[in-house]
Amino acid sequence: MKRHSFIVRLVINAIVFLVVSSLYSGINVDSFWAALVAALVLGLLNALVKPFLFIVTLPINILTFGLFTFVLNGIILLLAGSLYSGLQVAGFGAAIVGAILFAIVNAVLSALLVDHDRPG
């Protein structure tokens, strides 16, 4: 992945944090800069911790036809909130709802903002 696309994804995820924070009271970020750091923390956790959790919970994920992935995303979001004080997550239920909202808003914003026709 190119560095430019990493920065674009980071900014999109920060905007997603701000949108989810405004839509849902269970997730709160302090400012745009806090959302940017939260996006970085979430990206690191997704890269380092989530693959391990996914492999460990693979049987449950298969039995639930992949819906357990939302629980994993909630766990990662809750962990990000516990590691970074600029991101507050109200609890486990709020983390799962926030993860679902995060996925929806991220998909919409990515479809609108990322140029998929450009090579590279």
C-alpha positions as protocol buffer text, in pm:
chain_id: "A"
residue {
  index: 1
  type: MET
  ca { x: 0 y: 0 z: 0 }
}
residue {
  index: 2
  type: LYS
  ca { x: 131 y: 342 z: -90 }
}
residue {
  index: 3
  type: ARG
  ca { x: 196 y: 598 z: 180 }
}
residue {
  index: 4
  type: HIS
  ca { x: -50 y: 841 z: 22 }
}
residue {
  index: 5
  type: SER
  ca { x: -332 y: 588 z: 39 }
}
residue {
  index: 6
  type: PHE
  ca { x: -243 y: 516 z: 403 }
}
residue {
  index: 7
  type: ILE
  ca { x: -282 y: 885 z: 487 }
}
residue {
  index: 8
  type: VAL
  ca { x: -610 y: 905 z: 296 }
}
residue {
  index: 9
  type: ARG
  ca { x: -746 y: 600 z: 483 }
}
residue {
  index: 10
  type: LEU
  ca { x: -629 y: 749 z: 814 }
}
residue {
  index: 11
  type: VAL
  ca { x: -809 y: 1078 z: 747 }
}
residue {
  index: 12
  type: ILE
  ca { x: -1123 y: 896 z: 630 }
}
residue {
  index: 13
  type: ASN
  ca { x: -1122 y: 687 z: 948 }
}
residue {
  index: 14
  type: ALA
  ca { x: -1079 y: 1004 z: 1158 }
}
residue {
  index: 15
  type: ILE
  ca { x: -1380 y: 1158 z: 982 }
}
residue {
  index: 16
  type: VAL
  ca { x: -1572 y: 834 z: 1042 }
}
residue {
  index: 17
  type: PHE
  ca { x: -1491 y: 860 z: 1413 }
}
residue {
  index: 18
  type: LEU
  ca { x: -1628 y: 1215 z: 1417 }
}
residue {
  index: 19
  type: VAL
  ca { x: -1947 y: 1113 z: 1232 }
}
residue {
  index: 20
  type: VAL
  ca { x: -2008 y: 809 z: 1454 }
}
residue {
  index: 21
  type: SER
  ca { x: -1940 y: 1022 z: 1761 }
}
residue {
  index: 22
  type: SER
  ca { x: -2204 y: 1272 z: 1648 }
}
residue {
  index: 23
  type: LEU
  ca { x: -2458 y: 1000 z: 1559 }
}
residue {
  index: 24
  type: TYR
  ca { x: -2417 y: 777 z: 1864 }
}
residue {
  index: 25
  type: SER
  ca { x: -2364 y: 886 z: 2223 }
}
residue {
  index: 26
  type: GLY
  ca { x: -2185 y: 562 z: 2319 }
}
residue {
  index: 27
  type: ILE
  ca { x: -1874 y: 666 z: 2123 }
}
residue {
  index: 28
  type: ASN
  ca { x: -1705 y: 1000 z: 2186 }
}
residue {
  index: 29
  type: VAL
  ca { x: -1391 y: 1164 z: 2049 }
}
residue {
  index: 30
  type: ASP
  ca { x: -1258 y: 1491 z: 2186 }
}
residue {
  index: 31
  type: SER
  ca { x: -1155 y: 1666 z: 1862 }
}
residue {
  index: 32
  type: PHE
  ca { x: -1040 y: 1607 z: 1506 }
}
residue {
  index: 33
  type: TRP
  ca { x: -685 y: 1547 z: 1627 }
}
residue {
  index: 34
  type: ALA
  ca { x: -810 y: 1298 z: 1885 }
}
residue {
  index: 35
  type: ALA
  ca { x: -1007 y: 1126 z: 1607 }
}
residue {
  index: 36
  type: LEU
  ca { x: -689 y: 1113 z: 1395 }
}
residue {
  index: 37
  type: VAL
  ca { x: -491 y: 951 z: 1678 }
}
residue {
  index: 38
  type: ALA
  ca { x: -784 y: 715 z: 1751 }
}
residue {
  index: 39
  type: ALA
  ca { x: -786 y: 615 z: 1382 }
}
residue {
  index: 40
  type: LEU
  ca { x: -412 y: 543 z: 1404 }
}
residue {
  index: 41
  type: VAL
  ca { x: -456 y: 336 z: 1722 }
}
residue {
  index: 42
  type: LEU
  ca { x: -747 y: 147 z: 1566 }
}
residue {
  index: 43
  type: GLY
  ca { x: -542 y: 81 z: 1253 }
}
residue {
  index: 44
  type: LEU
  ca { x: -252 y: -55 z: 1456 }
}
residue {
  index: 45
  type: LEU
  ca { x: -483 y: -279 z: 1657 }
}
residue {
  index: 46
  type: ASN
  ca { x: -651 y: -402 z: 1339 }
}
residue {
  index: 47
  type: ALA
  ca { x: -311 y: -487 z: 1195 }
}
residue {
  index: 48
  type: LEU
  ca { x: -155 y: -645 z: 1505 }
}
residue {
  index: 49
  type: VAL
  ca { x: -427 y: -787 z: 1730 }
}
residue {
  index: 50
  type: LYS
  ca { x: -729 y: -857 z: 1510 }
}
residue {
  index: 51
  type: PRO
  ca { x: -568 y: -1132 z: 1296 }
}
residue {
  index: 52
  type: PHE
  ca { x: -482 y: -1328 z: 1611 }
}
residue {
  index: 53
  type: LEU
  ca { x: -833 y: -1283 z: 1753 }
}
residue {
  index: 54
  type: PHE
  ca { x: -986 y: -1380 z: 1419 }
}
residue {
  index: 55
  type: ILE
  ca { x: -791 y: -1706 z: 1406 }
}
residue {
  index: 56
  type: VAL
  ca { x: -872 y: -1792 z: 1769 }
}
residue {
  index: 57
  type: THR
  ca { x: -1244 y: -1727 z: 1716 }
}
residue {
  index: 58
  type: LEU
  ca { x: -1266 y: -1880 z: 1367 }
}
residue {
  index: 59
  type: PRO
  ca { x: -1500 y: -2167 z: 1470 }
}
residue {
  index: 60
  type: ILE
  ca { x: -1747 y: -1921 z: 1626 }
}
residue {
  index: 61
  type: ASN
  ca { x: -1718 y: -1697 z: 1322 }
}
residue {
  index: 62
  type: ILE
  ca { x: -1795 y: -1987 z: 1090 }
}
residue {
  index: 63
  type: LEU
  ca { x: -2096 y: -2093 z: 1300 }
}
residue {
  index: 64
  type: THR
  ca { x: -2237 y: -1738 z: 1293 }
}
residue {
  index: 65
  type: PHE
  ca { x: -2174 y: -1699 z: 919 }
}
residue {
  index: 66
  type: GLY
  ca { x: -1926 y: -1418 z: 984 }
}
residue {
  index: 67
  type: LEU
  ca { x: -2150 y: -1210 z: 1210 }
}
residue {
  index: 68
  type: PHE
  ca { x: -1911 y: -1263 z: 1502 }
}
residue {
  index: 69
  type: THR
  ca { x: -1675 y: -1031 z: 1313 }
}
residue {
  index: 70
  type: PHE
  ca { x: -1887 y: -742 z: 1443 }
}
residue {
  index: 71
  type: VAL
  ca { x: -1813 y: -861 z: 1797 }
}
residue {
  index: 72
  type: LEU
  ca { x: -1440 y: -874 z: 1713 }
}
residue {
  index: 73
  type: ASN
  ca { x: -1460 y: -521 z: 1572 }
}
residue {
  index: 74
  type: GLY
  ca { x: -1635 y: -412 z: 1892 }
}
residue {
  index: 75
  type: ILE
  ca { x: -1360 y: -569 z: 2102 }
}
residue {
  index: 76
  type: ILE
  ca { x: -1094 y: -389 z: 1898 }
}
residue {
  index: 77
  type: LEU
  ca { x: -1285 y: -59 z: 1930 }
}
residue {
  index: 78
  type: LEU
  ca { x: -1322 y: -109 z: 2305 }
}
residue {
  index: 79
  type: LEU
  ca { x: -950 y: -185 z: 2330 }
}
residue {
  index: 80
  type: ALA
  ca { x: -867 y: 129 z: 2132 }
}
residue {
  index: 81
  type: GLY
  ca { x: -1081 y: 332 z: 2370 }
}
residue {
  index: 82
  type: SER
  ca { x: -903 y: 185 z: 2670 }
}
residue {
  index: 83
  type: LEU
  ca { x: -559 y: 254 z: 2521 }
}
residue {
  index: 84
  type: TYR
  ca { x: -625 y: 612 z: 2411 }
}
residue {
  index: 85
  type: SER
  ca { x: -796 y: 863 z: 2639 }
}
residue {
  index: 86
  type: GLY
  ca { x: -914 y: 1083 z: 2349 }
}
residue {
  index: 87
  type: LEU
  ca { x: -1158 y: 808 z: 2250 }
}
residue {
  index: 88
  type: GLN
  ca { x: -1429 y: 714 z: 2499 }
}
residue {
  index: 89
  type: VAL
  ca { x: -1639 y: 399 z: 2450 }
}
residue {
  index: 90
  type: ALA
  ca { x: -1930 y: 361 z: 2695 }
}
residue {
  index: 91
  type: GLY
  ca { x: -1907 y: -19 z: 2720 }
}
residue {
  index: 92
  type: PHE
  ca { x: -1911 y: -347 z: 2532 }
}
residue {
  index: 93
  type: GLY
  ca { x: -2259 y: -298 z: 2386 }
}
residue {
  index: 94
  type: ALA
  ca { x: -2169 y: 54 z: 2280 }
}
residue {
  index: 95
  type: ALA
  ca { x: -1852 y: -81 z: 2120 }
}
residue {
  index: 96
  type: ILE
  ca { x: -2048 y: -331 z: 1909 }
}
residue {
  index: 97
  type: VAL
  ca { x: -2304 y: -71 z: 1801 }
}
residue {
  index: 98
  type: GLY
  ca { x: -2019 y: 172 z: 1734 }
}
residue {
  index: 99
  type: ALA
  ca { x: -1833 y: -89 z: 1529 }
}
residue {
  index: 100
  type: ILE
  ca { x: -2142 y: -151 z: 1315 }
}
residue {
  index: 101
  type: LEU
  ca { x: -2194 y: 223 z: 1262 }
}
residue {
  index: 102
  type: PHE
  ca { x: -1822 y: 262 z: 1193 }
}
residue {
  index: 103
  type: ALA
  ca { x: -1839 y: -4 z: 920 }
}
residue {
  index: 104
  type: ILE
  ca { x: -2146 y: 153 z: 755 }
}
residue {
  index: 105
  type: VAL
  ca { x: -2017 y: 511 z: 763 }
}
residue {
  index: 106
  type: ASN
  ca { x: -1671 y: 397 z: 651 }
}
residue {
  index: 107
  type: ALA
  ca { x: -1819 y: 213 z: 352 }
}
residue {
  index: 108
  type: VAL
  ca { x: -2026 y: 515 z: 249 }
}
residue {
  index: 109
  type: LEU
  ca { x: -1743 y: 767 z: 288 }
}
residue {
  index: 110
  type: SER
  ca { x: -1493 y: 541 z: 115 }
}
residue {
  index: 111
  type: ALA
  ca { x: -1728 y: 496 z: -178 }
}
residue {
  index: 112
  type: LEU
  ca { x: -1774 y: 873 z: -204 }
}
residue {
  index: 113
  type: LEU
  ca { x: -1418 y: 991 z: -140 }
}
residue {
  index: 114
  type: VAL
  ca { x: -1177 y: 727 z: -270 }
}
residue {
  index: 115
  type: ASP
  ca { x: -1108 y: 721 z: -643 }
}
residue {
  index: 116
  type: HIS
  ca { x: -1131 y: 352 z: -733 }
}
residue {
  index: 117
  type: ASP
  ca { x: -1066 y: 403 z: -1107 }
}
residue {
  index: 118
  type: ARG
  ca { x: -716 y: 541 z: -1056 }
}
residue {
  index: 119
  type: PRO
  ca { x: -443 y: 276 z: -1080 }
}
residue {
  index: 120
  type: GLY
  ca { x: -219 y: 225 z: -778 }
}
